Amino acid sequence: MTASATRFSRPRFALMVMLGVYPLITGLLYLVMPLTEGWSTWQRTLVIVPIMVGMMVWGLIPGVQRLFRGFLNPAVN
């Protein structure tokens, strides 16, 4: 029995991450905006970025890779 070769699709991965990042960043903005009223944009960003990066590295990206393995690694013909 031989395993079929696969090729990782960066465009598909980028699309799936984008679809995951959009609701995460939107939700974070809704949570942070009332708590940071009157803050500058760079200050809000300083609060949001570490949260977002942690959510992506330990949650979103591994989840996308696991859930969409077949879509991201199509068989090579």
FILUM-605121 format. One record per residue: residue number from 1; y, z negated, x negated of N, C-alpha, C, O in turn. Coordinates in pm, whole numbers. Example, Ala and Ser with C-alpha at 12.3 -4.5 7.8 and 13.67 -1.06 7.14 Angstrom:
(node 1; (-569; -780; -1319); (-450; -780; -1230); (-330; -780; -1320); (-332; -846; -1424))
(node 2; (-225; -708; -1285); (-106; -714; -1367); (3; -787; -1290); (114; -804; -1341))
This chain:
(node 1; (-117; 0; -85); (0; 0; 0); (123; 0; -90); (133; -80; -182))
(node 2; (217; 89; -63); (339; 96; -142); (458; 63; -54); (462; 97; 64))
(node 3; (553; -3; -113); (675; -36; -40); (770; 83; -47); (782; 147; -151))
(node 4; (837; 112; 64); (933; 222; 62); (1060; 177; -9); (1102; 62; 2))
(node 5; (1119; 270; -81); (1242; 240; -154); (1359; 230; -57); (1365; 302; 43))
(node 6; (1450; 141; -87); (1570; 127; -5); (1693; 138; -93); (1686; 120; -215))
(node 7; (1804; 167; -31); (1930; 177; -103); (2033; 94; -26); (2052; 114; 94))
(node 8; (2100; 1; -95); (2200; -84; -32); (2322; -1; 5); (2373; 74; -79))
(node 9; (2368; -12; 127); (2482; 65; 175); (2608; -21; 172); (2627; -108; 257))
(node 10; (2694; 4; 75); (2820; -70; 65); (2913; -45; 183); (2974; -140; 233))
(node 11; (2926; 79; 232); (3013; 99; 349); (2964; 22; 471); (3045; -33; 546))
(node 12; (2834; 19; 493); (2780; -56; 607); (2803; -206; 589); (2836; -276; 684))
(node 13; (2784; -254; 466); (2808; -395; 437); (2955; -430; 461); (2985; -533; 522))
(node 14; (3045; -345; 413); (3188; -368; 433); (3221; -374; 582); (3299; -459; 626))
(node 15; (3164; -284; 660); (3187; -283; 804); (3138; -412; 869); (3209; -472; 951))
(node 16; (3019; -457; 833); (2963; -578; 893); (3044; -701; 852); (3066; -790; 935))
(node 17; (3088; -708; 727); (3170; -821; 684); (3304; -819; 757); (3353; -923; 800))
(node 18; (3363; -701; 770); (3490; -690; 842); (3476; -738; 986); (3563; -807; 1038))
(node 19; (3366; -701; 1051); (3343; -744; 1189); (3323; -895; 1198); (3350; -955; 1302))
(node 20; (3274; -956; 1091); (3259; -1101; 1089); (3385; -1175; 1049); (3413; -1283; 1101))
(node 21; (3462; -1116; 958); (3584; -1181; 909); (3692; -1185; 1016); (3764; -1283; 1029))
(node 22; (3703; -1078; 1094); (3810; -1073; 1194); (3809; -1193; 1289); (3913; -1258; 1303))
(node 23; (3697; -1224; 1354); (3701; -1341; 1443); (3718; -1473; 1368); (3779; -1566; 1421))
(node 24; (3665; -1483; 1245); (3683; -1606; 1168); (3830; -1630; 1134); (3881; -1740; 1154))
(node 25; (3897; -1529; 1082); (4037; -1546; 1043); (4126; -1565; 1165); (4223; -1640; 1160))
(node 26; (4093; -1497; 1274); (4171; -1514; 1397); (4157; -1656; 1448); (4256; -1719; 1486))
(node 27; (4036; -1708; 1451); (4014; -1845; 1495); (4083; -1946; 1405); (4143; -2042; 1453))
(node 28; (4075; -1925; 1274); (4143; -2015; 1180); (4294; -2014; 1202); (4358; -2119; 1198))
(node 29; (4349; -1897; 1225); (4493; -1889; 1251); (4532; -1966; 1376); (4633; -2037; 1377))
(node 30; (4452; -1953; 1482); (4481; -2027; 1605); (4471; -2179; 1583); (4546; -2255; 1644))
(node 31; (4380; -2222; 1496); (4367; -2364; 1468); (4478; -2416; 1377); (4529; -2526; 1398))
(node 32; (4515; -2339; 1278); (4610; -2384; 1176); (4755; -2370; 1221); (4839; -2454; 1186))
(node 33; (4787; -2267; 1296); (4927; -2241; 1333); (4995; -2361; 1400); (5106; -2395; 1359))
(node 34; (4935; -2426; 1499); (5005; -2540; 1560); (5022; -2658; 1464); (5118; -2735; 1474))
(node 35; (4928; -2672; 1371); (4935; -2784; 1275); (5035; -2759; 1163); (5078; -2853; 1095))
(node 36; (5072; -2632; 1144); (5160; -2598; 1032); (5290; -2534; 1081); (5348; -2450; 1012))
(node 37; (5333; -2573; 1196); (5457; -2518; 1251); (5573; -2548; 1157); (5590; -2661; 1112))
(node 38; (5651; -2446; 1127); (5764; -2463; 1036); (5729; -2437; 890); (5818; -2438; 804))
(node 39; (5601; -2416; 859); (5560; -2388; 721); (5586; -2242; 688); (5591; -2157; 777))
(node 40; (5602; -2213; 561); (5614; -2075; 515); (5477; -2008; 520); (5373; -2073; 523))
(node 41; (5480; -1875; 521); (5355; -1799; 525); (5267; -1832; 406); (5146; -1846; 421))
(node 42; (5324; -1844; 287); (5243; -1871; 168); (5176; -2008; 177); (5067; -2027; 123))
(node 43; (5240; -2103; 244); (5181; -2237; 259); (5062; -2233; 356); (4958; -2295; 331))
(node 44; (5077; -2160; 465); (4966; -2146; 560); (4850; -2075; 494); (4734; -2113; 511))
(node 45; (4881; -1971; 418); (4778; -1896; 347); (4704; -1985; 248); (4583; -1974; 232))
(node 46; (4778; -2074; 182); (4718; -2167; 85); (4617; -2260; 152); (4520; -2301; 89))
(node 47; (4639; -2291; 278); (4546; -2376; 353); (4426; -2294; 403); (4312; -2340; 397))
(node 48; (4452; -2173; 453); (4349; -2093; 517); (4252; -2030; 417); (4132; -2024; 444))
(node 49; (4301; -1984; 302); (4216; -1910; 207); (4094; -1990; 160); (3984; -1936; 164))
(node 50; (4108; -2114; 114); (3987; -2185; 71); (3884; -2205; 183); (3764; -2198; 159))
(node 51; (3931; -2228; 304); (3841; -2243; 418); (3768; -2111; 445); (3647; -2108; 464))
(node 52; (3845; -2004; 445); (3789; -1872; 472); (3689; -1831; 365); (3582; -1780; 398))
(node 53; (3721; -1852; 239); (3631; -1815; 130); (3500; -1894; 140); (3392; -1838; 125))
(node 54; (3510; -2023; 166); (3389; -2105; 182); (3304; -2056; 297); (3181; -2049; 285))
(node 55; (3366; -2024; 409); (3291; -1975; 525); (3224; -1842; 495); (3113; -1815; 542))
(node 56; (3291; -1758; 417); (3233; -1628; 383); (3117; -1642; 284); (3011; -1583; 304))
(node 57; (3139; -1720; 178); (3038; -1730; 71); (2912; -1802; 118); (2802; -1759; 85))
(node 58; (2927; -1910; 194); (2810; -1989; 233); (2763; -1964; 376); (2663; -2022; 418))
(node 59; (2832; -1880; 451); (2792; -1857; 589); (2787; -1711; 626); (2679; -1657; 654))
(node 60; (2901; -1646; 628); (2911; -1510; 679); (2830; -1410; 597); (2748; -1337; 653))
(node 61; (2850; -1404; 468); (2784; -1302; 386); (2632; -1322; 383); (2560; -1225; 403))
(node 62; (2582; -1443; 359); (2435; -1457; 366); (2380; -1425; 505); (2271; -1369; 518))
(node 63; (2455; -1461; 607); (2410; -1431; 744); (2405; -1282; 772); (2309; -1233; 831))
(node 64; (2508; -1210; 730); (2510; -1064; 748); (2396; -1001; 671); (2327; -913; 724))
(node 65; (2374; -1044; 548); (2266; -986; 468); (2129; -1014; 530); (2040; -928; 525))
(node 66; (2110; -1130; 588); (1982; -1166; 648); (1962; -1095; 782); (1856; -1037; 807))
(node 67; (2063; -1101; 869); (2049; -1046; 1004); (2045; -894; 1008); (1979; -835; 1093))
(node 68; (2117; -830; 915); (2128; -683; 918); (2061; -618; 798); (2104; -512; 752))
(node 69; (1956; -681; 747); (1885; -631; 628); (1844; -485; 644); (1867; -405; 553))
(node 70; (1784; -449; 755); (1739; -312; 776); (1852; -212; 786); (1839; -99; 739))
(node 71; (1963; -252; 845); (2079; -164; 859); (2149; -146; 724); (2196; -36; 692))
(node 72; (2155; -252; 645); (2225; -246; 516); (2143; -182; 406); (2199; -131; 309))
(node 73; (2011; -184; 419); (1920; -129; 318); (1834; -20; 380); (1713; -38; 396))
(node 74; (1895; 95; 414); (1815; 201; 477); (1713; 258; 378); (1736; 259; 257))
(node 75; (1603; 306; 432); (1499; 366; 348); (1552; 494; 284); (1626; 571; 347))
(node 76; (1514; 515; 160); (1552; 637; 87); (1450; 745; 120); (1330; 723; 109))
(node 77; (1500; 860; 161); (1409; 971; 197); (1378; 1055; 77); (1303; 1153; 88))
